[in-house]
Amino acid sequence: MDNIVILCLAVFCARIIDTSLATIRTVMVVKDRTILAFIFAFFEVFVWFLIVRQALTSVEHILLLAIAYSAGYACGVMVGMYITDRFIVSNVSVNIVVKQKKEIVNALIEHNFAVSVSRIKGKDLISNKYMIFVATTSKRVDELKKIVTEIDDHAFIVVSENKAVLGGYR
């Protein structure tokens, strides 16, 4: 019985590792970071191959192994998402729609955000509103949202990830 517990723990931990690597690899592919995607892919499949080989040689307690395998995969997805959210910086664009722009624009500039402003029509096509466009990084989105919502808690904010940002404010 000790042997199956150790095997289940090994399968569980290995699935966390290889699935986390797969999540990070996917992000690297989307961001066109070929070399990093290659490296993560190699280690992902290497870990997966070793653990699958080990798990498939054991025909006893197959249900326990399947549970460990599935639970490790699920935890690996969460760990991979956590790693990418915390450690991989993305370029993002933030569109903010507001009725009054001056205070928000000044606050964003004061906090070193690059800001562009356009006058737009609201959904009724009559009311004048402003679209504030900000190009920043994923690490600064929470700061930006806090600044905006402290001034205008009804601001409409859309955050989109960009593949690349060229030129503009430095």
Contacts in CASP RR format, 6 or more apart in sequence:
PFRMAT RR
TARGET T0000
AUTHOR 0000-0000-0000
METHOD contacts of the structure
MODEL  1
MDNIVILCLAVFCARIIDTSLATIRTVMVVKDRTILAFIFAFFEVFVWFL
IVRQALTSVEHILLLAIAYSAGYACGVMVGMYITDRFIVSNVSVNIVVKQ
KKEIVNALIEHNFAVSVSRIKGKDLISNKYMIFVATTSKRVDELKKIVTE
IDDHAFIVVSENKAVLGGYR
4 58 0 8 1.000
4 60 0 8 1.000
4 61 0 8 1.000
4 64 0 8 1.000
4 65 0 8 1.000
7 54 0 8 1.000
7 55 0 8 1.000
7 58 0 8 1.000
7 65 0 8 1.000
7 68 0 8 1.000
8 61 0 8 1.000
8 64 0 8 1.000
8 65 0 8 1.000
8 67 0 8 1.000
8 68 0 8 1.000
9 68 0 8 1.000
10 51 0 8 1.000
10 54 0 8 1.000
11 51 0 8 1.000
11 54 0 8 1.000
11 55 0 8 1.000
11 65 0 8 1.000
11 68 0 8 1.000
11 69 0 8 1.000
11 72 0 8 1.000
12 68 0 8 1.000
12 69 0 8 1.000
12 71 0 8 1.000
12 72 0 8 1.000
12 75 0 8 1.000
13 72 0 8 1.000
14 47 0 8 1.000
14 48 0 8 1.000
14 50 0 8 1.000
14 51 0 8 1.000
15 51 0 8 1.000
15 68 0 8 1.000
15 69 0 8 1.000
15 71 0 8 1.000
15 72 0 8 1.000
15 73 0 8 1.000
15 75 0 8 1.000
15 76 0 8 1.000
16 72 0 8 1.000
16 75 0 8 1.000
16 76 0 8 1.000
16 79 0 8 1.000
17 47 0 8 1.000
17 76 0 8 1.000
18 43 0 8 1.000
18 44 0 8 1.000
18 45 0 8 1.000
18 47 0 8 1.000
18 48 0 8 1.000
18 51 0 8 1.000
19 72 0 8 1.000
19 73 0 8 1.000
19 75 0 8 1.000
19 76 0 8 1.000
19 77 0 8 1.000
19 79 0 8 1.000
19 80 0 8 1.000
20 76 0 8 1.000
20 79 0 8 1.000
20 80 0 8 1.000
20 83 0 8 1.000
21 40 0 8 1.000
21 41 0 8 1.000
21 43 0 8 1.000
21 44 0 8 1.000
21 47 0 8 1.000
22 40 0 8 1.000
22 44 0 8 1.000
23 76 0 8 1.000
23 77 0 8 1.000
23 79 0 8 1.000
23 80 0 8 1.000
23 81 0 8 1.000
23 83 0 8 1.000
23 84 0 8 1.000
24 40 0 8 1.000
24 80 0 8 1.000
24 83 0 8 1.000
24 84 0 8 1.000
24 88 0 8 1.000
25 37 0 8 1.000
25 40 0 8 1.000
25 41 0 8 1.000
25 44 0 8 1.000
27 84 0 8 1.000
27 88 0 8 1.000
28 34 0 8 1.000
28 36 0 8 1.000
28 37 0 8 1.000
28 40 0 8 1.000
29 37 0 8 1.000
30 163 0 8 1.000
31 90 0 8 1.000
31 163 0 8 1.000
32 163 0 8 1.000
55 65 0 8 1.000
55 69 0 8 1.000
58 65 0 8 1.000
85 138 0 8 1.000
89 137 0 8 1.000
89 138 0 8 1.000
89 139 0 8 1.000
90 137 0 8 1.000
90 138 0 8 1.000
90 161 0 8 1.000
90 162 0 8 1.000
91 135 0 8 1.000
91 136 0 8 1.000
91 137 0 8 1.000
91 138 0 8 1.000
91 161 0 8 1.000
91 162 0 8 1.000
91 163 0 8 1.000
91 164 0 8 1.000
91 165 0 8 1.000
92 135 0 8 1.000
92 136 0 8 1.000
92 137 0 8 1.000
92 138 0 8 1.000
92 141 0 8 1.000
92 159 0 8 1.000
92 160 0 8 1.000
92 161 0 8 1.000
92 162 0 8 1.000
93 133 0 8 1.000
93 134 0 8 1.000
93 135 0 8 1.000
93 159 0 8 1.000
93 160 0 8 1.000
93 162 0 8 1.000
94 133 0 8 1.000
94 134 0 8 1.000
94 135 0 8 1.000
94 136 0 8 1.000
94 141 0 8 1.000
94 144 0 8 1.000
94 157 0 8 1.000
94 158 0 8 1.000
94 159 0 8 1.000
94 160 0 8 1.000
95 131 0 8 1.000
95 132 0 8 1.000
95 133 0 8 1.000
95 157 0 8 1.000
95 158 0 8 1.000
95 160 0 8 1.000
96 104 0 8 1.000
96 131 0 8 1.000
96 132 0 8 1.000
96 133 0 8 1.000
96 134 0 8 1.000
96 148 0 8 1.000
96 155 0 8 1.000
96 156 0 8 1.000
96 157 0 8 1.000
96 158 0 8 1.000
97 120 0 8 1.000
97 122 0 8 1.000
97 129 0 8 1.000
97 130 0 8 1.000
97 131 0 8 1.000
97 132 0 8 1.000
97 155 0 8 1.000
97 156 0 8 1.000
97 157 0 8 1.000
98 104 0 8 1.000
98 129 0 8 1.000
98 130 0 8 1.000
98 132 0 8 1.000
98 148 0 8 1.000
98 152 0 8 1.000
98 155 0 8 1.000
98 156 0 8 1.000
99 127 0 8 1.000
99 128 0 8 1.000
99 129 0 8 1.000
99 130 0 8 1.000
99 152 0 8 1.000
100 130 0 8 1.000
100 152 0 8 1.000
101 117 0 8 1.000
101 130 0 8 1.000
101 132 0 8 1.000
103 151 0 8 1.000
103 152 0 8 1.000
104 132 0 8 1.000
104 147 0 8 1.000
104 148 0 8 1.000
104 151 0 8 1.000
104 152 0 8 1.000
104 155 0 8 1.000
105 115 0 8 1.000
105 117 0 8 1.000
105 132 0 8 1.000
107 147 0 8 1.000
107 148 0 8 1.000
107 151 0 8 1.000
108 115 0 8 1.000
108 132 0 8 1.000
108 134 0 8 1.000
108 144 0 8 1.000
108 147 0 8 1.000
108 148 0 8 1.000
109 115 0 8 1.000
111 143 0 8 1.000
111 144 0 8 1.000
111 147 0 8 1.000
113 134 0 8 1.000
113 136 0 8 1.000
113 140 0 8 1.000
113 144 0 8 1.000
114 134 0 8 1.000
114 135 0 8 1.000
114 136 0 8 1.000
114 168 0 8 1.000
114 169 0 8 1.000
115 132 0 8 1.000
115 133 0 8 1.000
115 134 0 8 1.000
116 132 0 8 1.000
116 133 0 8 1.000
116 134 0 8 1.000
117 130 0 8 1.000
117 131 0 8 1.000
117 132 0 8 1.000
117 133 0 8 1.000
118 130 0 8 1.000
118 131 0 8 1.000
118 133 0 8 1.000
119 128 0 8 1.000
119 129 0 8 1.000
119 130 0 8 1.000
119 131 0 8 1.000
120 128 0 8 1.000
120 129 0 8 1.000
120 130 0 8 1.000
120 131 0 8 1.000
121 127 0 8 1.000
121 128 0 8 1.000
121 129 0 8 1.000
122 128 0 8 1.000
122 129 0 8 1.000
134 144 0 8 1.000
135 162 0 8 1.000
135 165 0 8 1.000
135 168 0 8 1.000
135 169 0 8 1.000
136 144 0 8 1.000
138 161 0 8 1.000
141 159 0 8 1.000
145 157 0 8 1.000
148 155 0 8 1.000
148 157 0 8 1.000
149 155 0 8 1.000
149 157 0 8 1.000
END
